[in-house]
């Protein structure tokens, strides 16, 4: 009888610890990515931001609801196109795939646009 009462409590405890660990990993990974993103501005000579600007580069709080999984679809016979960049140079890009996802009951479609000479 006692075993029947303890098992659900033990199961809920394990699930709770796993969820907490996943949220912690997500926040930690996101924090690391954001710091690397900021550091990238310091090593690019064409960067629009300087070291003095970085404290003003702020992000929304980490929200695990926005950790997204999408279904990607390759675009057959994808055409290239010219796109101006922030540096003023026009580069050749290509839509090679798109992803469909849903966030908070809203559906989205995103495209992956690498430079034409890039690889996935």
DAMO-V169089 format. One record per run of one state. SS is the DSSP state (a for helix, b for strand, c for the rest). FROM is the first residue (numbers start at 0). TO is the last residue. Records with the same first field share a line. If there is no record, write none. Layout:
SS->FROM-TO / FROM-TO
This chain:
c->0-0 / 43-52 / 56-62 / 66-69 / 74-78 / 84-88 / 103-104 / 115-119
a->1-42 / 53-55 / 63-65
b->70-73 / 79-83 / 89-102 / 105-114
